[in-house]
Amino acid sequence: MNSSPLIQGYEVVIGFETHTQLSTQSKIFSRASVAFGAEPNTQACAVDLALPGTLPVMNKGAVQRAIEFGLAIGAHIAEKSIFARKNYFYPDLPKGYQISQFEIPVVQGGSVEFYLGDEKKSVRLVRAHLEEDAGKSLHEDFIGQSGIDLNRAGTPLLEIVTEPDMRSSDEAVAYAKELHKIVTWIGICDGNMQEGSFRCDANVSVRKPGAPLGTRREIKNLNSFKFMQQAIDYEIRWQIEQIEDGKAIQQATVLFNPDTGETRAMRTKEDAADYRYFPDPDLPPLVIDRAWVERTRAAMPELPRAMAARFVADYGLPEYDAAQLTQSKAMAAYFESTAKACQQAKLASNWIMGEVSRRVNAQDMDIADSPVSPVQLAALIGRIADNTISNNAAKQVFDALWLQEGSEVDALIDAKGLKQMNDSGALEKIIDEVLAANADNVAQYRAGKDKAFNALVGQAMKASKGKANPAQVNEILKAKLG
């Protein structure tokens, strides 16, 4: 393992807690809807409000999604797990406690693997446990009042907790992106960070190499990868400055302000003992038999890691390409459809990671909505491979396809006059004329100046109006120049 990078002589230590909203239609212990955007307090039923006489009933769909996640990350699925009451008092928690899991979570262990540049990384997971979300406090500063919206109360969450394995903000963001990919790939979460479906808390501390772990501060509710990196970087600098000034770091929960780029303490950080966990008397132990786990395993989709390995084995792609092409199910499907249609996997990979990705990212669209279909891209790649058109001409055709100026690649090539000149006789005639008109470059080349050859190639391409096949031009020129 490579040594950890140091910042001003300090090692950074980062762990993550991620609250993943599960993609059920109803809440974890009631039948109330979890649809986003409803008017405040219109989706909070008697169970969510903890009215007297109500009892929670477990949502089987939430358990199913927890099993799927555990299988996706190679974890142990507990045959028996326990729900506990996590006691704290806050206006958006109507019961005065949150139903969660403490001593025995449903998912135990596992790991998340990803690439940071071309270096393979692995982050160990401690656990993933089921719990209910709290409501939301709404602060109306202009009238000096606050309100409580309990629509989110009882929304099913899977809280995913890592070991403190990450050593930089880059590594932390790469982990978060990979985790986001996994939960959306298997369909247990929609991954919408703006709506709060995927919320990350980063526990950050610093220490001198070899020293015990430092005091951590938890940055709460990071809802974009950009802010995540900014918040962690600021927190690292702040902690180092405090220690260098002789001040002790106090364990705390902090918030990140994207307007100032700074973190600020919200409250001192609680420990487990402060929450007075105890088993919830209204919920029996959650029992998951092996048959349920094996049925789920059999129905699981091909996972990104396995698909990337298959792309390397079946299509001969580099590992980096395979990892990039399995960033989403849609991209993987787009690549595979293109590669099968054109039988040019590496060219397909290059175009999808390059021009196609550039366009869809610029327009903030999903690759599944690309105006250029896999069939069209495959036809275009086929015309590059058989030397009908050059790479430059192919980009012009791609532009036309993107703007939907036509749907047939061959028709666009003809209409724009982009066919390469492959007639060796015609090319020889052009090259003879170029050699006759550029005697100085010929003499320089024969005197050992390689740049003169490139000048001759350029003149030949210019004389052919860019239609000459560059490979053929090079071949004929070399033959004629001896």
Residue, then its C-alpha position, 0 to 999 in steps of 0.5 A: m500500500n502506498s504511504s498516505p500523502l501528508i499536508q504540512g506534516y499531518e496525515v488526514v483521516i476521513g470516515f463517512e456516514t451516508h444516509t441513503q433514502l430507500s426507494t420504497q413508496s411508503k415509509i419504513f414503519s407506516r403506509a404514508s407516502v414518501a413522495f418528494g415536494a408535497e405541502p408540509n405535513t400532508q404526508a405524516c400519518a398517526v404513526d409518524l406523529a407518534l400519536p397514542g396507541t399507534l405501533p410501527v410495522m416493518n416495511k418489507g421493501a426496506v429490508q429487501r433493499a438492505i439485503e441487496f446493498g449488503l450483497a452488492i458490497g460483499a457484506h454479511i447479512a445478519e440472520k437476526s438484527i435488532f431495532a433500538r430507540k435512539n433518544y434525543f429531543y429536537p422539534d423535528l423528532p415527534k416521538g422524542y427518539q429515532i428508531s434505528q439499529f445499534e448493537i446488531p445491524v442488518v448489514q455487517g462489513g463489506s467494502v467499496e472499491f474504486y479508482l483514484g486516477d489509475e490507483k485502485k483503492s478500497v474502503r472497508l465498511v463497518r455496517a449499514h443499518l436501517e432507520e427512520d428519518a426525522g422531520k425538517s425544521l423550516h426557519e423563516d428568518f424574514i418573519g423570525q419564526s420556525g416551523i416543523d414539516l414532518n413529511r420526512a419523518g419515518t422515511p426509510l434510510l440505510e445508514i452506511v458507515t465506513e472505517p476511517d480509511m480515507r486519507s484525502s478529500d480526493e479519495a473521500v469524493a471518489y468513495a462517495k461517487e462510487l457508493h452513489k453509483i452502487v446504490t443507484w445501479i442496484g435501484i435501492c436509491d434514486g441518488n438525488m442529492q439536492e432532494g436529500s436522498f443521498r446525504c453524506d457526513a464526513n468525519v475528519s481528523v488529522r494527526k502526525p504520522g504514527a500518532p493515535l487518531g486525532t479528535r474528529r469533527e463531523i461535517k453534516n449533510l454534504n449534498s454535492f460532491k463539489f461542496m464535499q471536497q471544499a468542506i473537507d479541504y477547509e476543515i483539514r486546513w482549519q484543524i491543522e491551524q488550530i493544532e499549530d496554534g497550540k489549541a485542542i480540537q473539540q469533538a463537534t458537529v459542523l456545517f459547511n457554508p458554500d457561500t463562504g467556503e467555511t465550516r462552523a460548529m453547530r453543536t458538540k458531538e454526542d457519543a453513543a452513551d448520550y443517546r441511551y440506546f435500548p431495544d425498541p419494545d414495539l418491534p420484534p427482532l428482524v429475522i432474515d432467512r438464508a432462502w430470502v438472501e439467496r433468492t435476492r442474490a439470484a435476482m441481482p443485476e450484474l454489478p459494476r465491478a463484475m461488468a467492468a471485469r467482463f468488458v476487459a475480458d470480452y472486449g479487450l478494453p484497458e481496466y481504466d476504460a472499463a471502469q469509466l464505462t461502468q459509471s452508470k447502467a445507461m453508459a454501460a448499455y450505450f457502450e455495449s450496444t455500440a461495440k456489438a454493432c460496430q465490432q470496434a470496442k476500443l474505438a467505441s470506448n474512445w468516442i463514448m468517453g470522449e466526444v459523447s461524454r463531453r456533449v452529454n455533460a455540457q448539456d447536463m443530460d443522461i447518456a440514454d437521452s443522447p440525440v446520437s443513438p448507439v446504432q448511429l455511433a456504431a455506423l460512424i465508427g464503422r466508416i472510420a474503421d474502413n477508411t471511408i472518412s477521417n477522424n476530423a470528418a467523423k467529428q463533422v458527421f457527429d455534429a450533424l447527428w447531434l443537431q439531428e440534421g440527418s439520421e443516416v451516416d452514409a447520407l450525411i457523409d455524401a451530402k457533406g462531401l467528406k469521403q476520404m480519397n483512397d484512390s492510390g492513383a489519384l493520390e500519387k498524382i497529387i503527391d508528385e505535384v507536391l514534391a515538384a512544388n516543394a523541392d526545398n522540403v524534399a532536400q531538407y528531408r533527405a538531409g535528415k530533417d524529419k519536420a520537412f516530411n510533416a510539411l510535405v504531408g500537410q501540403a498533400m492534405k491541403a491539395s486534396k482539400g483534406k480528403a486524402n487518407p493520411a495513412q496512405v499519404n504517409e505511405i506513398l510519400k515515404a516510398k517516393l522519397g526513398 
